[in-house]
Amino acid sequence: MKTQSRSGPQSIPDFNPARAGRKWLAYFDLLAWSRFCENADLQTIYGVYKAVLEKLESKAKGWPKLARAWASDTFMFYTSDDSPDAFQTIDHVSRSFQALMLKEEIPMRGALVCDDLYADEDSRIFFGRALVEAHKYAEGQDWIGLVLAPSAERRATELGLLPSAFYRAWPVCFKKEAVENLQAFVLDSIHLSPAGGDALRKLAQMSNRVQQADVKIKYTRTIKFIKRDAAEHAQP
C-alpha cells in the first residue's frame, strides 16, 4: 500500500529590509467577539467572520501600496510607506470598511497608526512599533469607533493632512475609565447606503437589541459623539 508523504514545515525566511520601514497601519478589532463566540454556534460565527473577510478583501483590492492581513478577531490594512498618498488611500479604505461593517451590523473598534512595521504577508510575520501602538489604541477603546493614534496624528499633521472633514478631536473613553483626546472618525460623515439611512440610526437600532450594560455603554458613547458633532456643525 502506497503512502503519500507530507512536506515538512516551511523554513522561516531571513530578515528582508525591503519589508521593513515606516508605514501606515489600520488595525480593527471586533467588538465583544469573545462573548459572541461563547454564545453562538460555529456556523453562525463563521458566517460573521466570512462577511468581514469578504469586505476586507473587497476594500483592499485594486489599491496600489495597500495590503491586508488578519488573525482571529483582528483585521488590518497596511501600506508600503508613510507617504501622503498612502495615507489618503488607507484612510479612505479604513473609513469605508468601518462604515460597511456597521451597515452589516458588525461593530468594530479601529486605530490608524504610522510607525515602523515589518510586514511579510507570505510568511504571516508582522511586528514593530506600529503594531504595538495599533493594538493598544484599537483594543483599548471602550466604544465603537475609528481613531488616529498619536503617531498617525503627528505624521498627518506634518504632511498637512489635518484638520480633516472626517475627523474631530474628542475625549475618547478607554477601558478602566481612562480618557484620551484623539482625532476620531465621524461615522455619520459616510452614508451607509445610497438610498438613505445613516450611522446614527443604525447604531440606535443595534443598541436597542443589546442587553448587557457594559456593551450598551459603548453604543451610547458613540451616539453621543455623533450627535454632539452634528449639533456643533449644524447649518445656522
C-alpha atoms as one frame of an Amber mdcrd trajectory, in Angstrom:
protein
   0.000   0.000   0.000   1.428   3.306  -1.074   1.581   6.195   1.332   1.728
   9.871   0.483   4.494  11.772   2.162   3.824  15.116   3.813   6.005  18.083
   3.165   7.928  19.379   6.159   7.378  22.735   7.775   8.276  25.799   5.741
  11.546  27.431   6.629  11.406  30.813   8.299  12.788  33.441   5.907  15.692
  35.712   6.764  15.085  39.329   7.654  14.267  41.266   4.488  14.971  45.030
   4.710  12.562  45.624   1.826   9.676  44.566   4.074  10.658  46.944   6.885
  10.066  50.643   7.292   7.674  53.291   8.486   4.190  52.516   7.238   0.576
  53.440   7.808  -1.320  50.660   9.586  -5.053  50.427  10.229  -5.995  47.874
  12.899  -9.580  46.757  13.576 -10.916  44.662  16.421 -14.376  43.056  16.534
 -16.403  44.289  19.496 -17.328  41.687  22.148 -16.008  38.873  19.941 -15.117
  36.562  22.822 -18.616  36.807  24.267 -20.129  36.226  20.828 -18.023  33.083
  20.332 -19.039  31.776  23.754 -22.747  32.046  22.912 -23.005  31.333  19.180
 -22.575  28.087  17.253 -19.601  27.639  14.932 -21.635  28.049  11.752 -23.016
  31.411  12.913 -19.540  32.571  13.958 -18.139  31.527  10.589 -20.867  33.461
   8.795 -19.879  36.680  10.550 -16.184  36.043  10.024 -16.741  35.336   6.332
 -18.671  38.583   5.921 -15.823  40.582   7.464 -13.175  38.880   5.334 -15.159
  39.480   2.153 -15.364  43.197   2.933 -11.681  43.262   3.883 -10.714  41.738
   0.555 -13.051  43.941  -1.469 -11.767  47.168   0.111  -8.060  46.257  -0.321
  -8.406  45.046  -3.903  -7.074  47.290  -6.616  -5.297  49.844  -4.419  -1.562
  50.315  -5.011   0.648  50.365  -1.911  -2.089  48.683   0.170  -2.204  45.165
   1.629  -4.339  43.384   4.244  -3.924  40.742   6.911  -5.982  39.134   9.655
  -5.767  36.834  12.650  -8.665  35.757  14.858 -10.759  38.904  15.509  -8.094
  41.335  14.257  -8.179  42.772  10.721  -5.534  45.079   9.258  -4.701  47.229
   6.273  -1.138  48.463   5.831   0.800  50.456   3.246   4.260  50.192   1.708
   5.392  53.580   3.042   4.334  56.646   5.059   3.690  58.973   2.123   0.719
  61.365   1.802  -0.902  59.318  -0.967  -0.523  56.159   1.115  -2.343  57.894
   3.979  -5.133  59.076   1.715  -5.563  55.540   0.411  -5.576  53.738   3.754
  -7.689  56.469   5.362 -10.347  56.181   2.652 -10.326  52.385   2.736 -10.433
  52.255   6.554 -13.329  54.668   6.848 -15.270  52.801   4.174 -14.519  49.455
   5.832 -15.794  50.741   9.184 -18.991  52.024   7.560 -19.543  48.775   5.646
 -19.169  46.760   8.832 -21.699  48.973  10.569 -24.096  48.502   7.667 -23.746
  44.743   8.216 -24.329  45.354  11.965 -20.835  44.172  12.849 -19.436  46.646
  15.415 -15.696  47.325  15.368 -13.038  49.449  17.011 -10.146  50.680  14.935
  -6.958  52.732  15.081  -4.765  54.174  12.369  -1.057  54.499  13.214   2.191
  55.408  11.432   5.431  53.869  12.629   7.994  51.135  11.973   6.484  47.874
  10.756   7.912  44.642   9.398   5.274  43.042   7.171   5.785  39.693   5.429
   2.328  38.592   4.352   3.565  35.413   2.639   5.123  34.128   5.868   2.495
  35.738   8.137   5.176  37.649  10.043   4.210  41.070  11.397   5.907  43.046
  14.143   7.077  46.534  15.059   6.152  49.667  16.959   3.219  50.304  14.617
   1.583  47.027  15.594   2.135  47.631  19.312   0.551  51.080  19.183  -2.286
  49.913  16.943  -3.154  47.070  19.317  -3.149  49.440  22.288  -5.367  52.079
  20.713  -7.772  49.820  18.819  -8.475  47.237  21.502  -8.334  49.710  24.364
 -11.233  51.862  23.155 -14.488  51.483  25.054 -16.840  52.458  22.258 -17.441
  51.805  18.551 -15.109  53.990  16.562 -12.013  54.638  14.498  -9.288  56.971
  15.798  -5.967  58.363  14.694  -3.405  57.157  17.222  -0.777  59.749  18.265
   1.796  58.607  15.685  -0.742  58.905  12.856  -1.926  62.313  14.015   1.668
  63.579  14.177   2.546  62.304  10.709  -0.710  63.509   9.133  -0.131  66.947
  10.666   3.445  67.022   9.318   2.063  66.293   5.858  -0.636  68.981   6.111
  -3.443  66.389   6.030  -5.100  67.588   9.220  -7.548  69.037  10.023  -9.857
  66.732   8.079 -13.577  66.911   7.393 -13.848  63.284   8.525 -12.243  63.579
  11.974 -12.957  65.554  15.129 -10.949  65.972  18.318 -12.794  64.047  21.030
 -12.143  62.715  24.557 -12.222  59.011  23.685 -13.083  56.646  26.520 -10.802
  53.677  27.090 -11.120  50.682  29.363 -10.593  51.195  33.094 -12.199  54.654
  32.760  -9.195  56.221  31.027  -9.826  59.103  28.609  -7.549  60.467  25.875
  -8.121  63.303  23.424  -7.785  61.889  19.910  -8.871  62.570  16.370 -11.971
  60.384  15.969 -13.696  59.454  12.713 -17.231  60.825  12.460 -19.115  57.700
  11.385 -22.103  59.751  10.308 -19.997  61.517   7.666 -20.467  58.480   5.415
 -23.989  57.384   4.465 -24.412  53.656   4.761 -26.444  53.292   1.585 -27.258
  55.475  -1.438 -30.965  55.021  -0.666 -30.593  56.738   2.695 -30.063  55.683
   6.271 -27.204  56.768   8.446 -24.821  55.571  11.112 -26.774  57.171  13.934
 -29.947  55.276  13.077 -28.078  52.011  12.639 -26.245  52.390  15.966 -29.515
  53.140  17.758 -31.126  50.037  16.266 -28.198  47.864  17.304 -28.075  49.396
  20.783 -31.753  48.663  21.356 -31.060  44.952  20.927 -28.187  44.908  23.423
 -28.975  43.790  26.972 -25.559  43.867  28.663 -24.878  47.250  30.265 -21.120
  47.073  29.658 -21.723  46.646  25.915 -24.607  49.098  25.640 -22.478  51.935
  27.047 -20.138  51.558  24.055 -23.027  52.380  21.706 -24.154  55.226  23.955
 -20.738  56.873  23.808 -20.545  56.664  20.020 -24.079  58.003  19.589 -23.251
  60.915  21.907 -20.167  61.749  19.831 -22.113  61.763  16.556 -24.952  63.853
  17.987 -22.558  66.370  19.528 -20.661  66.716  16.258 -23.884  67.172  14.307
 -25.060  69.877  16.713 -21.761  71.760  16.545 -21.610  71.683  12.760 -25.296
  72.227  12.034 -26.101  74.869   9.467 -27.482  78.098  11.045
